[in-house]
């Protein structure tokens, strides 16, 4: 027998530690060579660790949520080989096998901490069971000249036979229903009692739920750390402007009618095109700030991050060189990256390197948002929900008329250390001009 110590290998350039998001083995388990033993996360990607030998697990580094350093022990395996077993060289780059985290049933089990059981009570001494008797109801102290208390019996309650029959079908004790008038219970009183769903016509605000504790690990921990760092280091400010997207929506409809085999256009590719057309005049928006080195890099290419909600949390796949793609190419890339982020097939290089991010909640977008910057970027753009409202528009004869228009607010949050308020406002106004005159998006 020999013991093999499997140390955590280098799983990416510049990575000093990784988090255990799932440990698939425990001491005493039998493992085979190439069997998956753990999932390790770095940044927003997960690496599957496989056993290089067969044997019995005798020690593991920790459990889900623990962070261990590169080169430290991950598992110790007892093998049938004689002597000391040396670690086998890694034949392929582990970083090439990085995949987006996918949920595992064991993660959920490990994440919920069970409440301790209540202490056992001493059993009562056995006694003869008395005949069951109805529990007495508390009676309020009598007031001066108070009317006699009505017994809790449906026979004493004033109600028609139809009301009594309906109450019986609904399982309602008429003595617990408070009549609205005349002391007589009517169908409307039953409706009110059912609507409130509780005695005396008062209902709880919501059903009581048991407390649960969720361990913050994996992608959710990364999101928490990134958001905390962004708000701690970046002095945010947000600017919001209203845009008339009536003509942009009309253009989108016309293009979709002639799309053929191409993907259906949503509003997002049109907005991305408008953003890319506007950025050359505002290079301070398409930038990354190294606050430790004190260096701002203004990027020529637009590598646009696209905030995407997944079952595991928010992810930001990146559209590379968005400025070089046409509307249909952008539509295809939006669909591909969003699908890859949600099904766990996105690669590491598709989840990093963005120079500017766009975040949209679609129909849930609200009137205005104040998005948090995706550090180390210096700006993030948030289109909001489209609404229809009456507006005054030129009538072509020097006057105005009222017309139903489609309106959408554009939010932009900026790093005030790098972007001035005037620059942010000027950028959004230039962007608004393109959005409201969409024919310019198709011009060379």
WOJOFEN-V127220 format. One record per residue. N is the residue number from 1. PHI is phi in degrees with one decimal (NA if undefined). NEAR is the number of other C-alpha atoms within 12 Angstrom. Layout:
<<N:PHI:NEAR> <N:PHI:NEAR>>
This chain:
<<1:NA:15> <2:-143.5:21> <3:-108.4:25> <4:-112.0:31> <5:-100.0:31> <6:-95.5:34> <7:-89.3:29> <8:-64.0:39> <9:-78.0:34> <10:-67.8:27> <11:-110.8:35> <12:161.9:26> <13:-61.8:16> <14:79.2:12> <15:-89.7:20> <16:-102.2:20> <17:-153.5:25> <18:-144.4:39> <19:-103.1:40> <20:-77.6:38> <21:-100.5:44> <22:-160.2:40> <23:-108.8:34> <24:-87.9:33> <25:-130.7:33> <26:-142.2:23> <27:-54.0:22> <28:101.3:16> <29:-75.0:22> <30:-87.0:24> <31:-127.6:28> <32:-107.1:20> <33:-59.2:18> <34:73.0:16> <35:-76.4:20> <36:-68.8:23> <37:-116.4:38> <38:-161.2:37> <39:-114.8:42> <40:-115.7:50> <41:-110.9:43> <42:-136.0:38> <43:57.3:35> <44:-122.5:40> <45:-135.5:43> <46:-120.8:37> <47:-112.0:38> <48:-87.4:34> <49:-92.6:36> <50:-118.1:30> <51:-73.2:35> <52:-83.4:29> <53:-138.8:32> <54:-100.9:28> <55:160.2:30> <56:-116.7:30> <57:-72.4:31> <58:-113.5:24> <59:-158.5:24> <60:-126.7:31> <61:-73.9:35> <62:172.6:26> <63:-127.4:31> <64:-56.0:35> <65:103.6:29> <66:-77.1:26> <67:-110.7:27> <68:-126.1:29> <69:-82.9:24> <70:-61.1:24> <71:92.0:20> <72:-89.3:21> <73:-64.7:22> <74:-102.9:39> <75:-143.9:42> <76:-116.6:37> <77:-120.9:40> <78:-90.9:30> <79:-110.3:27> <80:-82.8:17> <81:-69.9:17> <82:-86.8:12> <83:82.6:12> <84:-87.8:15> <85:-93.5:22> <86:-88.4:19> <87:-61.2:22> <88:-75.3:18> <89:-64.1:14> <90:-80.3:18> <91:-81.8:11> <92:-133.2:13> <93:-66.1:15> <94:-63.8:24> <95:-62.0:27> <96:-73.2:20> <97:-102.8:23> <98:-69.8:31> <99:-131.7:32> <100:-67.1:40> <101:-59.6:42> <102:-119.4:33> <103:-67.5:25> <104:-124.4:20> <105:-59.3:14> <106:-68.3:19> <107:-60.6:29> <108:-64.3:22> <109:-65.2:17> <110:-71.8:22> <111:-79.5:24> <112:-101.5:18> <113:-85.4:15> <114:-77.5:15> <115:-72.8:10> <116:-63.9:7> <117:-67.8:7> <118:-68.5:7> <119:-62.0:6> <120:-70.2:7> <121:-89.3:7> <122:-66.2:6> <123:-66.8:7> <124:-72.9:6> <125:-66.0:7> <126:-67.5:6> <127:-133.9:7> <128:-70.3:7> <129:-73.5:8> <130:-76.0:6> <131:-64.3:6> <132:-65.4:7> <133:-127.8:7> <134:-62.0:7> <135:-69.3:7> <136:-68.6:8> <137:-92.1:10> <138:-66.3:9> <139:-113.8:12> <140:-65.5:11> <141:-60.9:11> <142:-68.6:10> <143:-94.5:10> <144:-62.5:7> <145:53.5:8> <146:-72.5:10> <147:-71.7:10> <148:-59.9:12> <149:-69.9:18> <150:-79.7:19> <151:-65.5:16> <152:-80.4:20> <153:-141.1:17> <154:-64.2:24> <155:-71.2:15> <156:-93.5:18> <157:-87.9:27> <158:-81.1:24> <159:-163.6:29> <160:-75.3:18> <161:-56.3:18> <162:-65.6:15> <163:-65.9:26> <164:-62.6:29> <165:-65.0:19> <166:-64.5:23> <167:-61.9:29> <168:-64.3:15> <169:-65.5:13> <170:-86.2:17> <171:71.5:16> <172:-101.1:27> <173:-82.7:28> <174:-61.1:40> <175:-68.7:29> <176:-99.7:26> <177:-94.4:38> <178:-93.6:31> <179:-69.0:24> <180:-76.3:18> <181:-156.1:13> <182:61.7:12> <183:72.4:17> <184:-104.7:24> <185:-82.8:32> <186:-118.4:28> <187:-59.8:25> <188:-62.1:20> <189:-67.5:31> <190:-64.1:37> <191:-60.7:23> <192:-65.0:23> <193:-63.7:30> <194:-66.3:26> <195:-63.2:16> <196:-75.7:19> <197:69.6:23> <198:-156.3:22> <199:-66.5:20> <200:60.8:23> <201:79.6:22> <202:-113.6:17> <203:-117.3:15> <204:-67.6:13> <205:-63.1:9> <206:-163.0:10> <207:-66.5:9> <208:-75.1:7> <209:-114.7:6> <210:-73.2:8> <211:-67.6:10> <212:-143.6:13> <213:-110.0:14> <214:-113.4:18> <215:-74.7:22> <216:-85.3:26> <217:-136.9:35> <218:60.1:39> <219:-60.8:36> <220:-62.2:29> <221:-66.8:28> <222:-62.5:28> <223:-61.5:28> <224:-61.1:21> <225:-66.0:21> <226:-66.5:24> <227:-66.8:21> <228:-64.3:17> <229:-65.5:19> <230:-63.3:28> <231:-72.8:22> <232:-75.0:16> <233:-95.5:25> <234:-105.5:29> <235:-78.8:22> <236:-77.1:30> <237:-141.4:29> <238:-123.8:31> <239:-120.5:34> <240:-126.3:30> <241:-135.8:31> <242:-91.7:29> <243:-123.0:34> <244:-88.6:33> <245:-106.0:35> <246:-60.0:28> <247:-70.0:25> <248:-65.1:37> <249:-66.3:31> <250:-65.2:24> <251:-62.6:26> <252:-61.2:30> <253:-62.0:18> <254:-64.5:15> <255:-66.2:23> <256:-67.9:21> <257:-67.6:15> <258:-114.7:15> <259:-75.1:16> <260:62.4:12> <261:-85.9:11> <262:-76.3:18> <263:-67.7:22> <264:-68.1:27> <265:-82.3:34> <266:-98.3:26> <267:-68.3:36> <268:-60.7:35> <269:-58.9:34> <270:-66.3:43> <271:-66.2:43> <272:-63.2:45> <273:-60.8:35> <274:-63.3:36> <275:-62.5:41> <276:-65.3:40> <277:-70.3:34> <278:-87.6:30> <279:-61.5:36> <280:-54.7:22> <281:-84.3:20> <282:-136.0:28> <283:-65.3:29> <284:-70.4:34> <285:-82.8:46> <286:-92.1:42> <287:-146.0:37> <288:-129.0:36> <289:-116.4:33> <290:-88.3:19> <291:-71.1:20> <292:-74.2:9> <293:-86.7:10> <294:68.4:12> <295:-127.2:14> <296:-105.4:24> <297:-106.0:22> <298:-92.1:26> <299:-89.0:27> <300:-80.0:24> <301:-82.5:25> <302:-104.8:36> <303:-99.8:36> <304:-89.4:47> <305:-75.1:41> <306:-124.2:42> <307:-59.9:38> <308:-130.5:30> <309:-83.9:23> <310:-124.2:24> <311:-63.2:19> <312:-91.5:28> <313:134.5:26> <314:-77.6:31> <315:-126.9:40> <316:-128.9:46> <317:-67.4:44> <318:-118.2:36> <319:-87.1:39> <320:-73.7:29> <321:48.7:25> <322:-61.0:37> <323:-67.5:30> <324:-97.0:20> <325:-107.3:26> <326:-85.2:25> <327:-58.5:33> <328:-70.3:30> <329:-65.5:25> <330:-64.5:35> <331:-60.8:30> <332:-65.1:24> <333:-69.6:32> <334:-60.4:36> <335:-64.2:26> <336:-64.8:24> <337:-70.0:33> <338:-64.0:30> <339:-66.1:22> <340:-64.9:28> <341:-66.2:35> <342:-78.8:27> <343:-95.6:22> <344:86.1:30> <345:-100.3:24> <346:-67.0:30> <347:-88.1:26> <348:-60.2:33> <349:-72.5:27> <350:-90.1:31> <351:-119.5:38> <352:-149.6:29> <353:88.9:28> <354:-71.8:35> <355:-108.5:43> <356:-160.0:49> <357:-123.8:46> <358:-117.4:43> <359:-131.9:38> <360:-137.7:38> <361:-98.1:24> <362:60.2:24> <363:-65.2:14> <364:-92.3:15> <365:-63.2:22> <366:75.7:20> <367:-71.6:24> <368:-155.5:27> <369:-127.1:29> <370:-124.3:27> <371:-64.5:35> <372:-91.6:37> <373:-65.4:44> <374:-84.7:43> <375:-56.9:38> <376:-94.3:36> <377:-64.6:43> <378:-115.7:44> <379:-155.9:51> <380:-145.7:45> <381:-110.3:45> <382:-130.0:41> <383:-69.7:45> <384:-111.0:34> <385:-66.3:27> <386:-85.5:29> <387:-127.2:26> <388:-106.2:18> <389:-145.2:17> <390:-72.1:15> <391:-136.4:18> <392:-82.8:14> <393:-129.6:18> <394:-60.4:12> <395:-96.5:12> <396:83.9:8> <397:-124.5:8> <398:88.4:8> <399:-115.2:10> <400:-134.5:12> <401:-136.9:15> <402:-92.0:13> <403:-142.0:16> <404:-75.5:16> <405:-128.1:25> <406:-95.5:24> <407:-123.1:28> <408:-145.2:36> <409:-87.4:34> <410:-109.6:41> <411:-105.2:39> <412:-137.7:44> <413:-104.3:45> <414:-130.0:46> <415:-84.6:40> <416:-69.9:26> <417:-72.8:24> <418:-115.9:33> <419:-112.3:35> <420:-81.9:24> <421:-59.8:24> <422:-62.5:19> <423:-65.5:25> <424:-63.9:38> <425:-64.8:26> <426:-65.2:24> <427:-62.1:38> <428:-66.0:40> <429:-66.9:28> <430:-67.1:26> <431:-64.2:40> <432:-61.0:33> <433:-60.5:27> <434:-67.9:31> <435:-64.6:43> <436:-84.7:30> <437:-126.6:24> <438:-67.1:28> <439:-61.3:21> <440:-66.1:22> <441:-67.6:30> <442:-96.5:19> <443:-81.8:12> <444:-74.1:7>>
